[in-house]
Amino acid sequence: MTTTPQHKIGSGFGATSTAADVLDGIDLTGKLAIVTGGYSGLGLETTRALTGAGAHVVVPARRPSAAQEALAGTERVEVDTLDLSDLDSVRGFAERFLDSGRTIDFMIDNAGIMACPETRVGPGWEAQFATNHLGHYALVNRLWPAIAPGGARVVSVSSRGHHFSGINWDDVHWRNGYDKWQAYGQAKTANVLFAVHLDRLGRDHGVRAFSLHPGGILTPLQRHLPREEMVELGWIDQDGKPLNPKGFKSPEQGAATQVWAATSPQLDGLGGVYLEDCDIAEPAGADGGRTGVKQWATDPEQAERLWELSAELTGVNAFAG
């Protein structure tokens, strides 16, 4: 299979499309999805959309009781415990799932944290890189025996935030001068690079991987940002109301691109590309514009280098040898 061009395909969908729109006419009966963080924000809308189309959704949750409450009344969903910042928890969840003997059709790596104060997890890892990237890297590799047989799609939820920073190769854990937005940018770049290399490794097994920017949406992802900072950024007014409602997507619109990535027949035979607004994105221009994907996030050599570093840090690599 050849490399998929990083250019729009004219999907017919756009920024205002919803998850229900992209699933119109698609029957997911008998399909199984895992959606990390599938009980809050975009993850919750993703879970609702997939189950509404007939899929069974497993929701790994750091707060299982909150997940059970948020998903109460939703059919075809189950909750299990998973803390992405804890590799023992990742292993435990993966072992429990593999013991069930089921295979995965859609793996949506949706959970994440954004712009948190400097936080260290595990052996002193920076929390955003550890949670958003390394936890998902280890999870997908441990679940590989359930991902490969059915030729699953793996969807890595990145962000336009990847524009803030490439991989800080000399100090990936930001031990020398922590900047919460650059650290977030690095983690989101890692999400894109992960999909690039996983697609390269998985395509011979029929597994394809995508990354994406869901759009700007006000969700619990902003929990670490003080109101004053969001006011300064021009997102909300002093009363907490969006200043430019048209500049933000609804959660239903925000979930659309990851649902499209996981399920759309328009992407059959494609992979390894970054998506936005329910289409393949264009490369980001050199003019500092806010759309498209930065070259540092799609560089196959950096993608391989990050994979090797991630394998070294986590001790997990489904493709070793």
C-alpha positions in Angstrom: 0.0 0.0 0.0 1.3 3.4 -0.8 1.4 6.4 1.5 -1.8 8.3 1.7 -1.4 11.9 0.4 -2.0 14.6 3.1 -4.6 16.4 1.0 -8.4 16.8 1.1 -10.5 14.1 -0.5 -13.8 16.1 -0.7 -15.7 14.1 1.8 -18.8 16.2 1.6 -18.8 16.9 5.3 -17.4 19.9 7.1 -16.9 21.9 10.3 -20.6 21.9 11.1 -21.2 18.2 10.5 -22.2 16.1 13.5 -21.3 12.6 14.6 -24.9 11.6 13.6 -24.4 13.1 10.2 -21.3 11.1 9.4 -22.9 7.9 10.7 -26.1 8.4 8.6 -26.8 5.1 6.8 -23.9 3.2 8.6 -24.9 0.2 10.6 -22.4 -0.8 13.3 -24.3 -3.7 14.7 -21.9 -6.4 15.9 -18.9 -4.0 15.9 -16.9 -3.3 19.1 -15.2 0.0 19.9 -12.9 1.1 22.7 -13.2 4.9 23.5 -10.8 6.1 26.2 -12.4 8.9 28.2 -15.7 8.0 26.5 -17.7 9.4 29.3 -16.9 13.1 29.2 -16.9 15.9 26.6 -16.2 14.6 23.1 -15.7 11.1 24.3 -19.2 11.0 25.7 -20.7 12.2 22.4 -18.6 9.7 20.5 -19.8 6.8 22.7 -23.4 7.9 22.3 -23.1 8.2 18.5 -21.4 4.8 18.1 -23.9 2.9 20.4 -26.7 4.7 18.6 -25.5 3.2 15.4 -25.5 -0.3 16.9 -21.9 -0.7 18.2 -20.9 -2.0 21.6 -18.5 0.4 23.3 -16.0 -0.3 26.0 -15.2 2.8 28.0 -12.0 2.7 30.0 -12.2 5.3 32.7 -10.0 6.8 35.3 -13.2 7.6 37.3 -15.4 4.5 36.8 -18.2 5.8 39.1 -18.4 9.1 37.1 -18.4 7.1 33.9 -21.2 4.9 35.1 -23.2 7.9 36.1 -22.6 9.8 32.8 -23.5 6.7 30.7 -26.5 5.6 32.7 -29.3 4.6 30.3 -26.9 4.2 27.4 -27.3 0.8 25.8 -24.5 -1.5 24.6 -21.8 0.1 26.8 -19.5 -1.2 29.5 -17.1 0.6 31.8 -13.8 -0.6 33.1 -10.9 1.0 35.1 -8.0 2.6 33.3 -5.5 5.4 34.4 -3.4 6.2 31.3 -0.7 7.8 33.5 -0.1 4.5 35.3 1.4 1.7 33.1 0.3 -1.0 35.6 -3.3 0.2 35.2 -2.8 0.1 31.4 -1.5 -3.5 31.6 -4.4 -4.5 33.9 -7.1 -3.1 31.6 -5.5 -4.7 28.5 -5.2 -8.1 30.2 -8.8 -8.1 31.3 -10.0 -7.2 27.8 -7.8 -9.8 26.1 -9.1 -12.4 28.6 -12.6 -11.7 27.2 -11.5 -13.1 23.8 -13.0 -10.3 21.9 -11.6 -8.4 18.9 -11.6 -4.6 18.4 -13.0 -2.9 15.3 -12.5 0.8 16.4 -9.9 2.0 18.9 -10.4 5.7 19.6 -7.7 7.2 21.8 -9.7 10.2 23.0 -8.8 10.8 26.6 -6.3 13.5 27.4 -5.3 16.4 29.6 -4.4 20.0 28.5 -2.2 22.8 29.8 -2.0 21.4 33.4 0.4 22.8 36.0 3.7 21.0 36.0 2.9 17.4 37.1 5.1 14.4 37.3 3.8 10.8 37.0 5.5 7.4 37.2 9.3 7.7 37.1 9.1 11.5 36.9 7.5 11.7 33.4 5.8 15.0 32.4 2.1 14.3 32.8 0.8 15.5 29.4 3.3 13.4 27.4 2.8 10.5 29.7 -1.0 10.5 29.7 -1.8 11.7 26.2 0.9 9.8 24.4 2.8 7.1 26.4 -0.4 5.7 28.0 -2.1 5.3 24.7 1.0 4.0 23.0 1.3 1.2 25.7 -2.5 0.5 25.6 -2.6 0.0 21.8 0.5 -2.2 21.8 -0.8 -4.3 24.7 -4.2 -4.6 22.9 -2.6 -5.5 19.6 -3.7 -9.2 19.8 -7.3 -7.9 19.7 -6.7 -5.1 17.2 -4.9 -7.0 14.4 -7.3 -9.9 13.7 -10.2 -7.7 12.6 -8.1 -5.1 10.8 -9.2 -2.4 13.2 -9.0 1.4 12.7 -7.0 3.2 15.4 -7.9 6.9 15.9 -5.5 9.1 17.8 -7.2 12.3 18.9 -4.7 15.1 18.6 -5.3 18.9 18.3 -4.4 22.0 16.5 -2.3 22.4 19.7 0.4 20.4 17.9 1.3 23.7 16.2 2.7 24.9 19.5 5.6 22.5 19.6 7.3 19.6 17.9 9.0 16.9 20.0 11.5 18.4 22.4 14.0 15.7 21.8 16.6 17.0 24.2 14.1 17.2 27.1 10.9 15.3 26.3 9.8 15.5 30.0 10.4 19.3 30.3 12.7 19.1 33.3 14.4 22.2 32.3 11.9 25.0 32.0 8.3 23.7 31.9 5.8 25.5 29.7 2.3 24.1 29.9 1.3 25.0 26.3 4.6 23.8 24.7 4.3 20.6 26.7 0.7 20.2 25.5 1.9 20.9 21.9 4.5 18.2 22.2 2.0 15.7 23.5 -0.4 16.5 20.6 2.4 16.2 18.0 3.2 12.8 19.6 -0.4 11.8 19.0 0.0 12.5 15.2 3.4 10.8 14.9 2.1 7.8 16.7 -0.6 7.3 14.1 1.9 7.8 11.3 4.2 5.0 12.5 1.4 2.7 13.7 -0.2 2.9 10.2 3.2 2.0 8.7 3.6 -1.0 11.0 -0.1 -2.1 10.9 -1.2 -1.8 7.3 0.1 -5.2 6.3 -2.3 -6.6 9.0 -5.1 -4.5 7.6 -4.9 -2.1 10.5 -5.0 1.6 9.6 -4.4 4.6 11.9 -5.5 8.2 11.7 -5.0 11.3 13.9 -7.1 14.4 14.0 -8.0 17.9 15.3 -11.6 17.8 16.5 -12.1 21.5 16.5 -12.4 24.1 19.2 -15.0 23.0 21.8 -15.5 24.1 25.3 -15.5 20.9 27.3 -14.0 19.6 30.7 -10.7 19.5 28.9 -10.3 23.1 30.0 -10.5 22.1 33.6 -6.9 23.2 34.4 -7.3 26.7 32.9 -8.4 29.5 35.2 -11.3 31.6 34.1 -9.0 34.7 33.8 -6.7 32.9 31.3 -9.7 31.9 29.1 -10.9 35.5 29.2 -7.5 36.6 28.2 -7.4 34.1 25.4 -10.7 35.6 24.1 -12.6 32.3 24.6 -15.2 33.5 27.2 -16.4 36.7 28.9 -16.2 37.4 32.6 -19.4 35.5 33.2 -18.0 32.4 31.5 -20.0 32.7 28.3 -18.3 32.0 24.9 -17.4 35.3 23.3 -17.6 33.9 19.8 -20.0 31.0 19.8 -19.6 30.6 16.1 -15.9 30.0 16.7 -16.6 26.9 18.8 -18.1 23.6 17.8 -20.8 21.9 19.7 -19.8 18.6 21.3 -21.8 16.8 18.7 -19.8 18.6 15.9 -16.6 18.1 17.8 -17.1 14.3 18.0 -17.8 14.1 14.2 -14.2 13.9 12.9 -13.2 11.0 15.2 -16.3 9.1 14.5 -15.8 9.7 10.7 -12.2 8.5 11.1 -13.2 5.3 12.8 -16.1 4.3 10.6 -16.3 6.1 7.2 -16.0 3.9 4.1 -14.5 7.0 2.4 -11.3 6.2 4.3 -11.1 2.5 3.2 -7.5 1.8 2.1 -6.2 5.0 3.4 -4.3 5.8 6.6 -1.5 7.5 8.4 -2.9 11.0 7.8 -4.1 13.9 10.0 -7.8 14.9 9.7 -9.8 18.0 10.5 -13.5 19.0 9.8 -14.3 15.4 8.6 -11.8 15.4 5.8 -8.0 14.8 5.4 -6.3 18.1 6.3 -3.9 20.0 4.1 -0.3 20.6 5.2 0.0 23.7 7.3 1.3 26.7 5.4 4.4 28.6 6.4 2.3 31.7 7.1 1.5 30.8 10.6 -2.1 29.9 9.8 -4.0 27.9 12.3 -5.3 25.1 10.0 -3.6 22.0 8.6 -0.9 19.8 10.0 2.7 20.8 10.7 5.5 18.9 8.9 7.2 18.0 12.1 4.1 16.0 13.1 4.0 13.9 9.9 7.7 13.3 9.4 8.1 9.4 9.1 11.6 9.5 10.5 10.5 11.4 13.6 7.5 9.1 13.9 9.9 6.1 14.0 12.2 7.8 16.4 9.3 8.5 18.8 8.1 4.9 18.5 11.5 3.7 19.5 11.7 6.1 22.4 8.2 5.1 23.6 9.1 1.4 23.5 12.2 2.1 25.5 10.3 4.2 28.1 7.3 1.9 28.5 9.0 -1.5 27.9 6.2 -2.4 25.5 6.4 -3.0 21.7 4.0 -5.3 19.9 6.3 -5.3 16.9 9.6 -6.0 18.5 11.5 -8.6 16.6 
